[in-house]
Amino acid sequence: FSPFRFVPKGTGVVLGLVTSKSPQLENPGELMRRIDEAAKYIDPDRLAISPQCGFASTAAGNPLTESDELAKLKLCVDVANAVWR
């Protein structure tokens, strides 16, 4: 995350820490640790969390159900609420 120190003031950074390739949910504590790590180089109020890319990033899509996708998005919301509230 060290290049974040060069991000211009007023610019935010979205951390694509949640994979859209696998239905397995990431550990919320690990996601918060990664956000803390990024915050060493940029103000945490300029950070956000999201899935790494779209859930159908290939023509065949990825092996996730709609429920898996919703769980991934809920994880992002839950971690964001824990970090930024």
N, C-alpha and C positions, 0 to 999 in steps of 0.2 A: 504493500500500500504506500510505500515511500514516495512514488511519483505524485500522490495526491497533494503534496506540499506545493506543487506548481499549479494547481487548479486556480484560475482567476477568482478573485473575490466576487461574490454574488452568483457564483455558479455552483450548482448542486451536483452530487454524484450519487447514482443509483447503484447499489451493490447487488449484483445478480448472484446471490448466495444460495438460492434454492434451485435445485436441478429440476428441469422439466423433462428429463430423459428417463427417470425412474420413479415408480410409485412410492418408494421408501421415503418416509418423512425424515428430514434432518433434525438433529437434536437442537432444541431451542437454545440451550445454554451455549452450545458451540457457535450458533449464529450470533448470539450476543457477544461472545468472546471475539469473533471476527469483526463485529462492528466496533467494539472497543479498540481493537488493533488498528482499524482504519482511522479512528478518531484521534490517534496519536499524531496524525499528519494533516487532518482537516477538521474544522469545527463539526462536532456531531450533529448540530442543527442543519448542516448542509448535506447530510447523508440521508439515504432512504434504502429500503430493502425491497427486493422483488425476485421473482423467478428469473433464471438466467436468460431465457428467451421464451418464445411462444411455445405452447404445448403441442403444436403441430408443425415443428420446424423442418420436417421432411415431408415429401409427398405421401409417404406411408403413415405419417404421424408417429407418435411415440406410444409405448405400451402403458398408457395411463387411462383409467376410466374417468368419466366426468366427476365421480365422487373423489377420486385421487386428486384431480385438478383443484376441486373445491377445497380439499384438505390442505393442499400446498398454499393456496391463496389465504386460507384462514391462518395458517402458520405464519405467513408474512405479516398479517394484520396483528396477530397476537404478539409477535416479537416486537413489531413497531410500537405497539401500545406499551409494552414493558420497558422499552428503551427510551421512548420520547414523550411519555406522559409525565 
